[in-house]
Amino acid sequence: MHYVLIAIASTIPWIIVRFTQHEHISPYMSALLSGTCIVGAGFLLTWASDSSRKYISGALAIAIVALLAVLPEYSVDMYLSWKAGINEQYTHYAVANMTGANRLLIGLGWSVILFIHFIKTKKREIEFDEKIRNELLILFISTIWSFNIFFKSSISLFDFVFLFALFVFYIYRASQMEIEELEEDFEPVRTIQEMKPSLGIPLIIFMFAWSGFCIFISAEPFAESLIEIGRSLNVSEFLLIQWVAPLASEAPEFIVTIIWAFKERSSDALRALVSSKVNQWTLLISTIPLVFTISKIFHGVGNVLAPLPLDHRQKWEMLLTSAQSLFAFFIIYDLKFSLIEASLLFLLFFSQFVFEQIREEVTFAYLALSIPFLILKLKRK
């Protein structure tokens, strides 16, 4: 239980500051404390979701995990989308945060899991069972749809309807499958599941409620602090929102899956990241135009049915993310993920991360490599 207490303790400093002297602290301290609060809340969400599988149905457990595993990321992007309804500059930030989070999941997350798997087991490959086909189907459909967003240069309510329906279909398909029991040797999940229901259930409810409250009061100050820091250092605000914010909000999930990988549960860890990619590539994108529209209605500005526009840079960010997603799909299409493939994913991600000016070239590299990888995978099957 000391893990739960540590996670709760990490949220306390920001709660105190938020309701006492929030306006009087520096953006650096605000970003540090609010970011730490989001990370601590993310851990609580993960543990509560895993522990709840002892008490709720499989379909409901999947829905909760899918919605809450990346809630810190959702909260930041929803705030940026809300601000975009009244300030056009925030349109850039909402798209940057979404594309950055998606590329981090694959370029960094997938690769790191394979590298740890190789170090621990000396095996150069991770194999999946057929149960991951559900995630792969939704990943492929949503990726093809994302190219449409690039060509029409906007994210509209129609995108919301399609992608949200796709997410619901994903949850429905998952609910029809047999739910695997989680291993109970992972703390603090094991301790919580061993408690009597009269203690375990209230604790899980408290963890859900506390983490949701912490994220709610942290998302806005965290995003605004990053923007202020960028302005003061003459650093691109776009890049801060694209990489620093997603890295902080994805940290809980990264850390948990890395722990799984070190426990030689690499297949589970990678499958969790694939599932998160599906969630973000459907539900996260769909929330952007919805929140954008609600914000315009609430503030009474502009044409409420107008889509969220993408400029040239945002379009290419979207295309780059779509190309990476398509390439990643073809890589694991045969239910295998090798050391060479992980290295290639990481090198392509790292190159466009460090050298921003070659992002268009990296986009075409993803697309060009997708064809031979598809042919290779089909021949193997």
C-alpha positions as CSV (number, residue, x, y, z in Angstrom):
1,M,0.0,0.0,0.0
2,H,3.0,2.3,0.4
3,Y,2.9,2.8,-3.4
4,V,-0.6,4.2,-3.3
5,L,0.4,6.5,-0.4
6,I,3.4,7.7,-2.4
7,A,1.3,8.4,-5.4
8,I,-1.2,10.3,-3.3
9,A,1.5,12.2,-1.5
10,S,2.9,13.3,-4.9
11,T,-0.3,15.1,-5.7
12,I,-0.6,17.0,-2.4
13,P,1.9,19.8,-3.1
14,W,0.1,21.0,-6.2
15,I,-3.3,20.8,-4.5
16,I,-2.1,23.1,-1.8
17,V,-0.5,25.5,-4.2
18,R,-3.5,25.4,-6.6
19,F,-5.9,26.6,-3.9
20,T,-3.6,29.0,-2.1
21,Q,-1.0,30.8,-4.2
22,H,-1.3,29.5,-7.7
23,E,-1.0,32.9,-9.3
24,H,2.1,33.8,-7.4
25,I,4.5,31.0,-8.3
26,S,6.8,30.8,-11.4
27,P,5.7,28.9,-14.5
28,Y,8.6,26.5,-13.8
29,M,7.3,25.6,-10.4
30,S,3.8,25.4,-11.7
31,A,4.8,23.0,-14.5
32,L,6.8,20.9,-12.1
33,L,4.1,20.6,-9.4
34,S,1.1,20.2,-11.7
35,G,3.0,17.7,-13.9
36,T,4.0,15.7,-10.9
37,C,0.4,15.7,-9.8
38,I,-0.7,14.4,-13.2
39,V,1.9,11.6,-13.1
40,G,0.8,10.6,-9.6
41,A,-2.8,10.6,-10.6
42,G,-2.0,8.5,-13.7
43,F,-0.5,5.8,-11.5
44,L,-3.5,5.8,-9.3
45,L,-5.8,5.4,-12.3
46,T,-3.7,2.5,-13.6
47,W,-3.8,0.6,-10.3
48,A,-7.5,1.3,-9.8
49,S,-8.4,0.1,-13.3
50,D,-6.4,-3.1,-12.9
51,S,-7.7,-3.8,-9.4
52,S,-11.3,-3.2,-10.4
53,R,-11.3,-6.3,-12.7
54,K,-11.9,-8.4,-9.7
55,Y,-15.3,-6.8,-9.1
56,I,-16.7,-5.6,-12.5
57,S,-17.6,-7.3,-15.8
58,G,-15.1,-7.7,-18.5
59,A,-16.7,-5.2,-20.8
60,L,-16.9,-2.5,-18.2
61,A,-13.3,-3.2,-17.1
62,I,-12.1,-2.8,-20.7
63,A,-14.0,0.4,-21.1
64,I,-12.7,1.9,-17.9
65,V,-9.1,0.9,-18.7
66,A,-9.4,2.3,-22.3
67,L,-10.8,5.6,-21.1
68,L,-8.6,6.1,-18.0
69,A,-5.2,4.7,-18.9
70,V,-4.4,7.8,-20.9
71,L,-6.7,10.3,-19.2
72,P,-3.8,12.6,-18.3
73,E,-3.1,13.0,-22.0
74,Y,-6.8,13.5,-22.8
75,S,-7.2,16.2,-20.2
76,V,-4.4,18.3,-21.6
77,D,-5.6,18.0,-25.2
78,M,-9.2,18.7,-24.3
79,Y,-8.2,21.8,-22.5
80,L,-6.2,23.0,-25.5
81,S,-9.1,22.2,-27.8
82,W,-11.4,24.2,-25.5
83,K,-9.1,27.2,-25.7
84,A,-8.8,26.8,-29.5
85,G,-12.6,27.6,-29.7
86,I,-11.8,31.2,-28.7
87,N,-8.1,31.5,-29.5
88,E,-6.9,30.3,-32.9
89,Q,-3.3,29.9,-31.7
90,Y,-4.4,27.0,-29.5
91,T,-5.4,25.1,-32.6
92,H,-1.7,24.5,-33.2
93,Y,-1.2,23.3,-29.6
94,A,-4.2,20.8,-29.7
95,V,-2.9,19.2,-32.9
96,A,0.7,19.2,-31.6
97,N,-0.2,17.5,-28.4
98,M,-2.2,14.8,-30.1
99,T,0.3,14.0,-32.8
100,G,3.2,14.1,-30.3
101,A,1.5,11.7,-28.0
102,N,0.7,9.2,-30.8
103,R,4.3,9.2,-32.2
104,L,5.8,8.9,-28.7
105,L,3.7,5.7,-28.1
106,I,5.1,4.0,-31.1
107,G,8.5,5.5,-31.8
108,L,9.6,5.4,-28.1
109,G,7.2,3.2,-26.2
110,W,7.1,0.1,-28.6
111,S,10.9,0.3,-29.2
112,V,11.8,0.5,-25.5
113,I,9.7,-2.6,-24.7
114,L,11.5,-4.6,-27.3
115,F,14.9,-3.5,-26.2
116,I,14.1,-4.4,-22.6
117,H,12.8,-7.8,-23.8
118,F,16.0,-8.5,-25.6
119,I,18.1,-7.5,-22.6
120,K,16.1,-9.7,-20.2
121,T,15.5,-12.8,-22.4
122,K,18.1,-12.5,-25.2
123,K,15.2,-13.1,-27.5
124,R,15.1,-10.9,-30.6
125,E,11.3,-11.0,-31.1
126,I,8.0,-10.6,-29.3
127,E,5.1,-12.7,-30.4
128,F,1.4,-12.0,-30.0
129,D,-1.5,-14.3,-29.9
130,E,-4.6,-13.9,-32.1
131,K,-6.4,-11.8,-29.5
132,I,-4.6,-8.7,-30.6
133,R,-6.3,-8.9,-34.0
134,N,-9.1,-6.7,-32.6
135,E,-6.7,-3.9,-31.9
136,L,-5.0,-4.3,-35.3
137,L,-8.3,-4.1,-37.2
138,I,-9.3,-0.8,-35.5
139,L,-5.7,0.6,-35.8
140,F,-5.8,0.0,-39.6
141,I,-9.2,1.5,-40.1
142,S,-8.5,4.6,-38.0
143,T,-5.1,5.0,-39.7
144,I,-6.7,5.0,-43.2
145,W,-9.3,7.5,-41.9
146,S,-6.5,9.8,-40.6
147,F,-5.1,10.3,-44.1
148,N,-8.5,11.8,-45.0
149,I,-8.0,14.4,-42.3
150,F,-4.7,15.4,-43.9
151,F,-6.3,15.8,-47.4
152,K,-9.3,17.9,-46.2
153,S,-7.1,20.1,-43.9
154,S,-9.5,20.0,-41.0
155,I,-10.9,17.9,-38.1
156,S,-14.7,18.1,-38.1
157,L,-17.7,16.8,-36.2
158,F,-18.0,14.1,-38.9
159,D,-14.6,12.9,-37.9
160,F,-15.9,12.8,-34.3
161,V,-18.9,10.7,-35.3
162,F,-16.9,8.2,-37.3
163,L,-14.0,7.8,-34.9
164,F,-16.1,7.7,-31.8
165,A,-18.3,5.1,-33.4
166,L,-15.1,3.2,-34.2
167,F,-14.0,3.4,-30.6
168,V,-17.4,2.1,-29.4
169,F,-17.1,-0.8,-31.9
170,Y,-13.7,-1.6,-30.6
171,I,-15.0,-1.7,-27.0
172,Y,-17.9,-3.9,-28.2
173,R,-15.6,-6.3,-30.0
174,A,-13.3,-6.5,-27.0
175,S,-16.2,-7.2,-24.7
176,Q,-17.1,-10.3,-26.7
177,M,-13.7,-11.8,-26.1
178,E,-12.7,-13.8,-23.1
179,I,-11.1,-11.4,-20.6
180,E,-7.7,-12.6,-19.3
181,E,-7.1,-12.5,-15.6
182,L,-4.4,-10.1,-14.6
183,E,-1.4,-11.5,-12.8
184,E,-1.6,-10.5,-9.1
185,D,2.1,-10.3,-8.3
186,F,2.2,-6.6,-9.3
187,E,2.0,-4.2,-6.4
188,P,-0.2,-2.6,-5.3
189,V,-2.8,-4.4,-7.4
190,R,-2.2,-7.7,-5.6
191,T,-2.6,-6.1,-2.2
192,I,-5.8,-4.4,-3.2
193,Q,-7.3,-7.5,-4.7
194,E,-6.5,-9.5,-1.6
195,M,-8.5,-7.1,0.6
196,K,-12.1,-7.8,1.6
197,P,-14.6,-6.3,-0.8
198,S,-15.8,-4.0,2.0
199,L,-12.3,-2.4,2.0
200,G,-11.2,-3.0,-1.6
201,I,-14.1,-1.5,-3.4
202,P,-14.2,1.8,-1.5
203,L,-10.4,2.1,-1.9
204,I,-10.7,1.6,-5.7
205,I,-13.6,4.2,-5.9
206,F,-11.5,6.6,-3.9
207,M,-8.5,6.1,-6.2
208,F,-10.6,6.8,-9.3
209,A,-12.2,9.9,-7.7
210,W,-9.0,11.3,-6.3
211,S,-7.0,10.9,-9.5
212,G,-9.9,12.4,-11.6
213,F,-10.0,15.4,-9.3
214,C,-6.2,15.8,-9.5
215,I,-6.1,15.7,-13.2
216,F,-9.0,18.1,-13.5
217,I,-7.2,20.8,-11.5
218,S,-3.8,20.2,-13.1
219,A,-4.3,20.0,-16.9
220,E,-4.9,23.7,-17.5
221,P,-2.1,25.1,-15.4
222,F,0.3,22.5,-16.7
223,A,-0.3,23.4,-20.4
224,E,-0.3,27.1,-19.7
225,S,3.0,26.8,-17.8
226,L,4.7,25.1,-20.6
227,I,3.6,27.8,-23.0
228,E,4.9,30.5,-20.7
229,I,8.3,28.7,-20.3
230,G,8.6,28.5,-24.1
231,R,7.9,32.2,-24.5
232,S,10.5,33.1,-21.8
233,L,13.2,30.9,-23.3
234,N,12.4,31.7,-27.0
235,V,11.8,27.9,-27.4
236,S,9.1,26.8,-29.8
237,E,5.9,26.6,-27.9
238,F,4.6,24.2,-30.5
239,L,7.4,21.7,-29.7
240,L,7.0,22.1,-25.9
241,I,3.4,21.2,-26.2
242,Q,4.1,18.4,-28.7
243,W,6.8,16.6,-26.7
244,V,7.1,17.7,-23.1
245,A,3.4,17.6,-22.3
246,P,2.7,14.2,-23.8
247,L,5.8,12.7,-22.3
248,A,4.7,13.8,-18.8
249,S,1.1,12.7,-19.3
250,E,2.2,9.3,-20.9
251,A,4.8,8.7,-18.1
252,P,2.5,6.6,-15.9
253,E,1.7,4.2,-18.7
254,F,5.3,4.0,-19.9
255,I,6.6,3.2,-16.5
256,V,4.0,0.5,-15.8
257,T,4.6,-1.2,-19.1
258,I,8.4,-1.0,-18.6
259,I,8.0,-2.7,-15.3
260,W,6.0,-5.4,-17.0
261,A,8.8,-5.8,-19.6
262,F,11.4,-6.2,-16.8
263,K,9.1,-8.9,-15.3
264,E,9.3,-10.7,-18.7
265,R,5.7,-9.8,-19.6
266,S,6.8,-8.0,-22.7
267,S,3.8,-9.3,-24.8
268,D,1.4,-7.8,-22.3
269,A,3.3,-4.6,-22.1
270,L,3.4,-4.1,-25.9
271,R,-0.2,-5.1,-26.3
272,A,-1.1,-2.4,-23.7
273,L,0.7,0.2,-25.7
274,V,-1.0,-1.0,-28.9
275,S,-4.3,-0.7,-27.2
276,S,-3.4,2.8,-26.0
277,K,-2.5,3.8,-29.6
278,V,-5.9,2.6,-30.7
279,N,-7.6,4.6,-28.0
280,Q,-5.7,7.8,-28.8
281,W,-6.1,7.3,-32.6
282,T,-9.9,7.1,-32.2
283,L,-11.2,8.6,-29.0
284,L,-8.5,11.3,-28.5
285,I,-8.8,12.6,-32.1
286,S,-12.6,12.5,-31.9
287,T,-12.7,14.7,-28.7
288,I,-10.8,17.5,-30.4
289,P,-13.6,18.7,-32.8
290,L,-16.3,18.0,-30.2
291,V,-14.7,20.1,-27.4
292,F,-13.8,22.7,-30.0
293,T,-17.4,23.0,-31.1
294,I,-18.8,23.0,-27.5
295,S,-16.3,25.8,-26.7
296,K,-17.5,28.0,-29.6
297,I,-21.1,27.4,-28.6
298,F,-20.4,28.2,-24.9
299,H,-18.5,31.4,-25.8
300,G,-20.8,32.4,-28.6
301,V,-18.1,32.9,-31.2
302,G,-17.8,32.0,-34.9
303,N,-19.6,29.4,-36.9
304,V,-20.2,26.6,-34.4
305,L,-20.3,23.9,-37.1
306,A,-17.1,25.0,-38.7
307,P,-14.3,22.3,-38.4
308,L,-11.0,22.9,-36.6
309,P,-8.7,24.0,-39.4
310,L,-5.2,22.7,-40.0
311,D,-2.5,24.9,-41.5
312,H,0.4,23.6,-43.6
313,R,2.5,22.6,-40.6
314,Q,-0.3,20.9,-38.8
315,K,-1.3,19.0,-41.9
316,W,2.2,17.6,-42.2
317,E,2.3,16.7,-38.5
318,M,-0.9,14.7,-39.1
319,L,0.5,13.0,-42.2
320,L,3.7,12.1,-40.5
321,T,1.8,10.6,-37.6
322,S,-0.5,8.7,-40.0
323,A,2.5,7.4,-42.0
324,Q,4.2,6.1,-38.8
325,S,0.9,4.5,-37.7
326,L,0.6,2.7,-41.1
327,F,4.2,1.5,-41.0
328,A,3.7,0.3,-37.4
329,F,0.6,-1.7,-38.4
330,F,2.5,-3.5,-41.2
331,I,5.4,-4.2,-38.8
332,I,3.2,-6.2,-36.4
333,Y,0.7,-7.5,-38.9
334,D,2.1,-11.0,-38.7
335,L,1.8,-10.8,-34.8
336,K,5.6,-10.6,-34.5
337,F,7.8,-7.6,-33.5
338,S,11.6,-8.0,-34.0
339,L,14.7,-6.2,-32.7
340,I,15.4,-4.9,-36.2
341,E,11.9,-3.5,-36.6
342,A,12.1,-1.9,-33.2
343,S,15.5,-0.3,-34.0
344,L,14.1,1.0,-37.3
345,L,11.0,2.5,-35.6
346,F,13.2,4.2,-33.0
347,L,15.8,5.6,-35.5
348,L,13.0,7.1,-37.7
349,F,11.4,8.6,-34.7
350,F,14.6,9.9,-33.2
351,S,15.7,11.5,-36.5
352,Q,12.6,13.5,-37.0
353,F,12.6,14.4,-33.2
354,V,16.1,15.8,-33.4
355,F,16.1,17.2,-36.9
356,E,12.8,18.9,-37.3
357,Q,13.6,20.0,-40.9
358,I,13.6,16.4,-42.2
359,R,10.1,15.5,-41.1
360,E,8.7,15.5,-44.6
361,E,11.5,13.1,-45.7
362,V,10.8,10.8,-42.7
363,T,7.1,10.8,-43.7
364,F,7.9,9.5,-47.1
365,A,10.3,7.0,-45.6
366,Y,7.5,5.6,-43.4
367,L,5.2,5.3,-46.5
368,A,7.9,3.8,-48.7
369,L,8.9,1.2,-46.2
370,S,5.3,0.2,-45.6
371,I,5.1,-1.5,-49.0
372,P,8.0,-3.9,-48.7
373,F,7.1,-4.7,-45.1
374,L,3.6,-5.6,-46.1
375,I,4.9,-7.9,-48.9
376,L,7.4,-9.5,-46.5
377,K,4.7,-10.1,-43.8
378,L,2.3,-11.6,-46.4
379,K,5.0,-14.0,-47.6
380,R,5.8,-15.1,-44.1
381,K,2.1,-15.8,-43.4
